[in-house]
Amino acid sequence: MPDSSPVLEYVERYRKQLEQSDAAALNRLVDAYRRAYARLADKADLLLLEIGDSAPTSGQLVRLARYKDLMGQAAEELQGFSALTRNEIEKAGELGVKLGELHARELVSVTAVGDASMAAGFNKLHAEAVKSLLGFLDPEGPLYERLGLLAPHTAGLVSDAIVEGVALGQNPKVIANSVRNAFGRGLTDALRTVRTVQIYSYREANRASYLANSDVVEGWIWGATLDGDTCGSCWSMHGSIHGLDEVLDDHYSGRCAEVPLVKGFASPITETGEQAFERLSEAEQRGILGPGKHDLYQSGQLDFSKLSVERDDNVYGRMRSEATLKELSGG
């Protein structure tokens, strides 16, 4: 039977609350990007109209006044979007810390139901104190350095799409579609960044609150959302127990939670991810792992614990992701 606990119900409720606030920020970014692209598309259309069937060389193309006008507009739009993204990152970090500290206290209270003294004596942390501990929110750190590269990198992709499309003799509609896709890469990066900042801030605020109350909380349990959208890494980690000095090093945009392990009370998670996975239908298992990994699983050659591997990230340090088929099969 799957785990059923009031604590896990609260975890899911808090997860949805975080996703709702996250969605509001992401919608603001999407709307801003849509307006920016609409302004850029007009200039792209004018450039392609001027080129027509002339097939200029790349050197001739980049010297055209309309090309320079287009790239100048792209740089302007992307700089403005980067500033908006920075603002959303700051908001996401602050909200993540605020909700993370609050929800940590409430989860302990739900776990320790009937012990009013435990909940009453729980140490509350100041949000600013927690925020100062999050290295990835340092304005001089690699997160904001990466954000600073967003505009020039995306502008370069737009330029490449135009130059390559003209060189290949593609029709204007194909080139325009390539420009839209290139410009959209910046939006994808921004959405992923803001979402991950909020999630990591939230979880680290959880952990900081648990640490400040280590007389009550002795560790945390990795809690994944066990559905078809969850990767093999998170299925593998679900139910594992961790010390308060360990970070929940999930991948970008990960949805996993740190469920408190309160002294004197039973763990709200009693089933591992592997045990839950075994109960799924073959079609569900294959949908999560993919055909190659599922074949290994069915043949007994897959060590479920090896589905999760740690990799280096220059912003968050170590982050987990799902092992590749090559890694699992030994090449």
C-alpha positions in Angstrom: 0.0 0.0 0.0 1.3 3.5 -0.8 2.1 5.8 2.2 -0.8 7.8 3.5 -0.1 10.2 6.3 -1.4 13.7 7.4 2.2 14.9 7.0 2.4 13.8 3.4 -0.9 15.5 2.7 0.5 18.7 4.0 3.7 18.2 2.0 1.6 17.9 -1.2 -0.5 20.9 -0.2 2.6 23.0 0.3 4.0 21.8 -2.9 1.0 23.0 -4.8 1.1 26.3 -3.0 4.7 26.8 -4.1 3.8 25.8 -7.7 1.0 28.3 -7.8 3.3 31.2 -6.7 5.9 29.8 -9.1 3.3 29.8 -12.0 2.5 33.5 -11.4 6.2 34.5 -11.8 6.6 32.3 -14.9 3.5 33.8 -16.5 4.9 37.2 -16.0 8.1 36.2 -17.8 6.1 34.5 -20.6 4.0 37.6 -21.2 7.0 39.9 -21.3 8.8 37.6 -23.7 5.8 37.3 -26.0 5.6 41.1 -26.2 9.4 41.4 -26.8 9.3 38.8 -29.6 6.3 40.6 -31.3 8.5 43.7 -31.5 11.4 41.8 -32.8 9.4 39.8 -35.4 8.5 43.0 -37.3 12.1 43.9 -37.8 12.9 40.3 -38.8 10.2 40.4 -41.4 11.5 43.6 -42.9 15.0 42.1 -43.1 13.8 39.0 -44.9 11.6 41.0 -47.2 14.7 43.1 -48.2 16.8 40.0 -48.8 14.2 38.4 -51.0 15.9 36.0 -53.5 19.2 37.9 -53.5 21.1 35.3 -51.4 23.7 37.6 -49.9 26.9 36.2 -48.4 27.2 36.3 -44.6 29.5 39.3 -44.9 27.0 41.2 -47.0 24.2 40.2 -44.7 25.7 41.4 -41.5 26.5 44.8 -43.1 22.8 45.4 -44.1 21.2 48.3 -42.2 18.1 46.2 -41.5 20.2 43.3 -40.0 22.0 45.8 -37.7 18.6 47.2 -36.8 17.2 43.8 -36.0 20.2 42.8 -33.8 20.1 46.1 -32.0 16.4 45.5 -31.2 17.2 41.9 -30.1 20.0 43.2 -27.7 17.6 45.8 -26.3 14.7 43.4 -25.8 17.0 40.8 -24.2 18.7 43.2 -21.8 15.3 44.3 -20.6 14.2 40.7 -20.2 17.3 39.9 -18.3 16.5 42.7 -15.9 13.0 41.4 -15.4 14.4 37.9 -14.8 16.8 39.2 -12.2 13.8 40.8 -10.4 11.8 37.6 -10.6 14.8 35.6 -9.2 15.0 37.9 -6.2 11.3 37.6 -5.6 11.4 33.8 -6.0 14.2 33.5 -3.5 12.5 35.7 -0.9 9.2 33.9 -1.2 10.9 30.5 -1.2 12.7 31.3 2.1 9.6 32.7 3.7 7.4 29.7 2.8 10.1 27.2 3.5 10.7 28.4 7.1 6.9 28.6 7.7 6.1 25.2 6.3 9.0 23.5 8.1 7.5 24.5 11.5 4.0 23.4 10.4 5.2 20.0 9.2 6.9 19.4 12.5 3.7 20.4 14.3 1.7 18.0 12.2 4.2 15.2 12.8 4.2 15.8 16.5 0.5 16.0 16.9 -0.5 15.7 20.5 2.8 17.2 21.8 2.0 20.9 22.1 5.2 21.6 23.9 7.3 20.5 21.0 5.5 22.7 18.5 5.5 25.7 20.9 9.2 25.5 21.6 10.1 25.4 17.9 12.7 28.1 17.1 11.6 30.5 14.4 14.2 31.8 12.0 14.3 35.3 10.4 14.0 35.1 6.6 16.9 37.4 6.0 19.2 35.2 8.2 18.3 32.2 6.1 18.7 34.1 2.8 22.2 35.2 3.8 23.2 31.5 4.0 22.1 30.7 0.5 25.3 31.1 -1.6 23.5 30.8 -4.9 21.6 34.1 -4.2 24.9 36.0 -3.9 24.6 39.0 -6.4 28.3 38.4 -7.2 27.9 34.7 -7.5 27.7 32.3 -10.6 23.9 32.5 -10.8 23.8 36.2 -11.6 27.0 35.8 -13.7 25.1 33.2 -15.8 22.1 35.5 -16.0 24.4 38.2 -17.4 25.2 35.9 -20.3 21.6 35.4 -21.2 21.2 38.4 -23.5 24.4 38.1 -25.5 24.1 34.3 -25.8 20.5 34.4 -27.0 21.3 37.3 -29.4 24.0 35.1 -30.9 21.6 32.3 -31.4 19.2 34.7 -33.3 22.1 35.9 -35.5 23.2 32.3 -36.2 19.6 31.4 -37.2 19.4 34.2 -39.7 22.9 33.8 -41.2 22.6 30.0 -41.5 19.1 30.2 -42.9 20.1 32.7 -45.6 23.2 30.7 -46.5 21.2 27.5 -46.9 18.7 29.3 -49.1 15.8 28.6 -46.8 12.5 30.4 -47.4 11.5 33.3 -45.2 9.0 31.4 -43.2 11.5 28.7 -42.2 14.1 31.4 -41.2 11.4 33.3 -39.2 10.6 30.1 -37.4 14.3 29.5 -36.6 14.5 33.0 -35.3 11.5 32.5 -33.0 13.0 29.2 -31.7 16.4 30.8 -31.1 14.8 33.8 -29.3 12.7 31.4 -27.2 15.8 29.6 -25.9 16.3 32.7 -23.6 12.8 32.3 -22.2 13.4 28.6 -21.5 16.6 29.4 -19.6 14.9 32.1 -17.6 11.9 30.0 -16.7 14.1 27.1 -15.5 16.3 29.5 -13.5 13.5 31.2 -11.7 11.7 28.0 -10.9 14.9 26.3 -9.5 15.8 29.4 -7.4 12.5 29.3 -5.7 12.6 25.5 -5.1 16.1 25.5 -3.8 15.5 28.5 -1.5 12.4 26.8 -0.2 14.1 23.5 0.6 17.2 25.2 2.1 14.9 27.2 4.3 13.3 23.9 5.4 16.6 22.5 6.2 17.9 25.6 8.1 14.7 25.5 10.2 15.3 21.8 11.0 18.9 22.5 11.9 17.9 25.3 14.2 15.7 22.8 16.0 18.0 19.7 15.9 16.8 18.8 19.4 13.5 18.0 17.8 14.3 17.1 14.2 16.9 14.4 13.7 17.0 14.3 9.9 14.8 14.4 6.8 13.4 12.0 4.4 13.5 12.4 0.6 9.9 12.8 -0.6 9.2 12.6 -4.3 6.0 12.9 -6.2 5.6 9.4 -7.4 3.9 9.9 -10.8 4.7 9.6 -14.5 6.4 13.0 -14.6 9.0 12.1 -12.0 12.4 10.9 -13.3 14.1 7.7 -12.3 16.6 9.6 -10.1 13.8 10.9 -7.9 12.0 7.6 -7.8 15.3 6.0 -6.7 15.8 8.6 -3.9 12.3 8.6 -2.5 12.2 7.3 1.1 15.9 7.6 1.7 16.9 9.1 5.1 19.4 12.0 5.3 21.1 14.0 8.1 20.5 17.7 8.7 23.9 18.5 7.1 22.8 17.0 3.8 21.3 19.1 1.0 18.4 17.8 -1.1 20.5 18.1 -4.3 17.7 17.5 -6.8 18.0 18.5 -10.5 16.8 21.7 -12.0 13.1 22.3 -11.6 12.9 19.3 -9.3 9.7 18.8 -7.2 11.1 16.7 -4.3 10.6 17.7 -0.7 12.5 17.3 2.7 10.0 15.6 5.0 11.1 16.1 8.6 12.1 13.1 10.7 11.0 14.1 14.2 12.5 12.5 17.3 10.1 10.1 19.0 7.7 9.9 16.1 7.4 7.4 13.3 8.5 8.3 9.8 5.6 9.4 7.6 7.3 7.6 4.6 7.6 3.9 5.1 7.9 2.8 1.5 10.9 3.3 -0.7 10.7 4.5 -4.3 11.8 1.1 -5.5 9.0 -0.6 -3.6 6.4 1.8 -5.0 7.8 1.4 -8.5 7.4 -2.4 -8.3 3.6 -1.9 -7.9 3.3 0.0 -11.2 2.1 -1.6 -14.4 4.7 -2.5 -17.0 3.5 0.3 -19.2 3.8 2.8 -16.4 7.3 1.6 -15.6 8.4 1.7 -19.2 7.0 5.3 -19.5 9.2 6.4 -16.6 12.4 4.6 -17.4 12.2 4.4 -21.2 12.5 1.2 -23.1 16.3 0.6 -22.7 16.4 1.0 -19.0 13.1 -0.8 -18.5 14.6 -3.8 -20.4 17.5 -3.8 -17.9 15.0 -3.5 -15.0 12.9 -6.5 -16.2 16.0 -8.6 -16.8 17.2 -8.0 -13.3 20.3 -6.1 -14.5 19.3 -2.7 -13.2 20.4 -1.7 -9.7 17.6 0.7 -8.8 19.8 2.7 -6.4 22.1 3.5 -9.3 19.4 5.4 -11.2 20.4 8.5 -9.3 23.9 10.0 -9.9 25.5 13.3 -8.7 26.9 15.7 -11.2 28.7 19.1 -10.8 26.8 22.4 -11.3 28.6 25.7 -11.1 25.7 27.4 -9.3 24.3 24.8 -6.9 27.3 22.5 -6.5 26.3 18.8 -6.7 23.0 18.1 -8.3 21.4 14.7 -8.9 20.0 13.5 -12.3 19.0 10.2 -13.8 21.8 8.0 -15.0 22.1 7.4 -18.7 21.5 4.0 -20.2 25.2 3.8 -21.0 26.1 4.5 -17.3 23.7 1.8 -16.1 24.7 -0.8 -18.6 28.4 -0.3 -18.2 28.9 1.0 -21.7 
